[in-house]
């Protein structure tokens, strides 16, 4: 989606409105860390969402959001946009990975990484509805999404933050 008005195409504003009306997070869905034995983030609160005009309900479940394959180097960081499709499958789309120097420049906390101007948000397919953001800062060791230690990112001095987003249609 082009956000530079000089490069926008005709009727982009209408497209943005229609996209917002058809893909929307309709209810609170608390996202959080999976069980220690699992590697993917979970959703602890059931809720409704709409994808291309189809309203669906997702029950609370553990280890729901399969994260995009991403390696976060020691003291580096990344965000994952947690999304649901109409069948209720969850995927976490990764942003660009920040280096330790970039993380230090932001202030070094998950909240400052989430708000960093150097974050490049991923393109979320029209078949997915964003419901939350998972921010990860690696500690003394690198972390690879999907590895057995990824959900325990704090074990090496790292930190993470789950941010639930109600009515989030665009990043």
Backbone torsions as a table, in degrees:
resi	resn	phi	psi	omega
1	UNK	NA	121.1	-178.7
2	UNK	-79.0	125.9	179.7
3	UNK	-107.5	-4.8	176.4
4	UNK	-85.1	114.6	-172.6
5	UNK	-60.5	-29.7	179.3
6	UNK	-71.1	-16.6	179.5
7	UNK	-109.9	0.8	-176.9
8	UNK	-68.5	154.3	178.3
9	UNK	-97.8	165.1	-179.2
10	UNK	-59.1	140.0	177.1
11	UNK	67.4	20.7	179.3
12	UNK	-62.3	-38.4	179.6
13	UNK	-59.3	-41.7	178.7
14	UNK	-64.9	-41.0	177.5
15	UNK	-60.0	-43.8	179.1
16	UNK	-60.6	-41.9	179.3
17	UNK	-64.8	-46.8	-178.9
18	UNK	-64.3	-40.1	178.1
19	UNK	-62.0	-41.0	179.4
20	UNK	-65.4	-29.9	-179.2
21	UNK	-80.9	-22.1	-174.9
22	UNK	-103.1	-26.3	176.9
23	UNK	-119.6	108.3	-175.8
24	UNK	-153.0	143.9	175.7
25	UNK	-85.7	109.0	-171.5
26	UNK	-91.2	-13.4	-177.1
27	UNK	-148.0	157.5	179.5
28	UNK	-61.7	124.7	176.2
29	UNK	-129.9	99.6	-178.4
30	UNK	-69.8	122.0	176.9
31	UNK	-103.5	147.6	-177.6
32	UNK	-166.0	-174.7	-177.8
33	UNK	-67.0	141.3	176.8
34	UNK	-74.3	174.6	174.9
35	UNK	-60.9	155.8	-176.9
36	UNK	-57.4	-29.6	-177.9
37	UNK	-84.6	-6.4	-178.5
38	UNK	-109.1	163.9	-173.2
39	UNK	-115.8	-9.6	-175.9
40	UNK	-107.8	147.0	177.2
41	UNK	-60.3	157.1	-177.2
42	UNK	-116.5	173.6	173.4
43	UNK	-126.3	115.7	-172.6
44	UNK	-96.0	-3.7	179.4
45	UNK	-129.9	129.0	176.6
46	UNK	-68.6	154.4	178.4
47	UNK	-172.6	162.3	179.9
48	UNK	-91.4	151.2	174.1
49	UNK	-152.4	161.1	-179.6
50	UNK	-124.1	136.0	176.2
51	UNK	-128.7	116.2	-179.4
52	UNK	50.4	43.4	175.9
53	UNK	84.9	-6.5	179.2
54	UNK	-95.7	120.9	179.2
55	UNK	-90.5	131.4	-179.2
56	UNK	-132.2	157.0	176.8
57	UNK	-119.2	134.3	177.9
58	UNK	-114.1	128.2	176.0
59	UNK	-75.6	156.8	175.5
60	UNK	-63.3	140.7	-178.3
61	UNK	-157.4	152.6	177.3
62	UNK	-94.2	156.1	176.9
63	UNK	51.0	54.3	-173.8
64	UNK	-93.4	-45.0	-170.3
65	UNK	-91.6	108.9	176.9
66	UNK	-77.6	119.7	-176.2
67	UNK	-83.3	144.0	175.4
68	UNK	-59.1	143.4	179.7
69	UNK	-60.9	114.5	-176.2
70	UNK	-145.9	133.2	173.6
71	UNK	-104.8	123.4	177.2
72	UNK	-105.6	115.0	-177.0
73	UNK	-69.0	165.3	178.6
74	UNK	-50.3	128.8	179.1
75	UNK	64.8	10.3	174.4
76	UNK	-89.5	-178.4	-177.7
77	UNK	-153.1	160.9	173.7
78	UNK	-158.4	161.0	173.1
79	UNK	-114.4	151.2	174.0
80	UNK	-124.5	125.3	176.0
81	UNK	-86.8	114.0	-176.8
82	UNK	-86.3	122.6	-173.8
83	UNK	-129.1	156.1	174.3
84	UNK	-120.7	144.7	172.0
85	UNK	-103.2	178.2	-172.7
86	UNK	-62.5	-24.2	177.6
87	UNK	-86.0	-4.2	178.0
88	UNK	90.4	7.3	176.5
89	UNK	-76.6	141.3	-177.6
90	UNK	-110.6	138.0	178.3
91	UNK	-134.3	141.8	174.4
92	UNK	-109.6	111.6	-179.9
93	UNK	-87.8	130.6	-174.3
94	UNK	-87.4	146.1	169.1
95	UNK	-84.3	-175.9	171.4
96	UNK	-65.4	156.0	-179.9
97	UNK	-93.1	129.3	177.5
98	UNK	-89.7	143.0	177.1
99	UNK	-78.2	170.7	178.2
100	UNK	-61.4	-36.9	178.5
101	UNK	-65.1	-41.1	178.5
102	UNK	-66.5	-39.1	178.4
103	UNK	-64.0	-42.7	178.8
104	UNK	-61.3	-40.6	179.5
105	UNK	-63.8	-35.0	-179.3
106	UNK	-72.3	-22.2	-176.3
107	UNK	122.3	-10.6	170.7
108	UNK	77.7	13.0	177.0
109	UNK	-115.9	158.0	177.7
110	UNK	-57.0	-37.9	179.9
111	UNK	-64.5	-39.0	179.8
112	UNK	-75.5	-31.5	175.0
113	UNK	-66.6	-41.3	178.7
114	UNK	-59.1	-35.4	-177.4
115	UNK	-95.0	2.6	-175.1
116	UNK	-62.3	138.1	179.1
117	UNK	-75.2	-14.2	-179.9
118	UNK	-87.1	-4.4	177.4
119	UNK	-72.5	131.2	176.1
120	UNK	-107.4	106.9	-175.4
121	UNK	-70.9	142.3	-177.9
122	UNK	-73.3	159.9	173.0
123	UNK	-81.9	121.6	179.4
124	UNK	-93.4	124.5	-179.5
125	UNK	-59.5	152.8	-179.9
126	UNK	-64.8	-11.6	179.5
127	UNK	-92.0	7.7	-176.9
128	UNK	-126.5	148.4	175.4
129	UNK	-117.0	120.6	176.7
130	UNK	-67.5	136.4	178.0
131	UNK	-127.5	-12.0	-179.8
132	UNK	-173.9	172.4	178.5
133	UNK	-130.8	134.5	177.6
134	UNK	-113.0	116.2	179.9
135	UNK	-104.2	130.2	-177.5
136	UNK	-126.5	129.4	169.3
137	UNK	-117.1	120.4	-179.4
138	UNK	-73.6	151.9	176.6
139	UNK	-92.3	-133.7	-174.5
140	UNK	-71.6	-12.6	178.1
141	UNK	-125.2	155.4	177.8
142	UNK	-73.5	157.3	178.3
143	UNK	-125.5	140.1	178.1
144	UNK	-118.0	123.1	-179.6
145	UNK	-59.2	137.5	-178.6
146	UNK	93.3	-9.6	178.6
147	UNK	-78.5	163.2	-175.4
148	UNK	-66.4	-17.2	-179.1
149	UNK	-105.2	1.0	-172.4
150	UNK	-63.1	-42.6	-178.7
151	UNK	-70.9	-10.2	178.6
152	UNK	-106.7	41.2	-173.8
153	UNK	-57.4	-24.9	-179.5
154	UNK	-72.8	-13.3	-176.5
155	UNK	-66.9	-19.9	179.7
156	UNK	-111.9	25.4	179.6
157	UNK	84.6	8.6	177.5
158	UNK	-85.3	-177.9	178.6
159	UNK	-148.3	158.7	176.9
160	UNK	-146.6	163.6	-177.2
161	UNK	-145.6	129.6	174.5
162	UNK	-103.8	127.1	-179.6
163	UNK	-120.7	116.0	177.9
164	UNK	-82.0	137.6	-179.1
165	UNK	-123.5	111.6	176.8
166	UNK	-86.4	136.3	179.0
167	UNK	61.2	28.2	179.2
168	UNK	-80.8	118.8	178.2
169	UNK	-114.1	-32.1	178.5
170	UNK	-132.3	148.7	178.0
171	UNK	-88.0	NA	NA
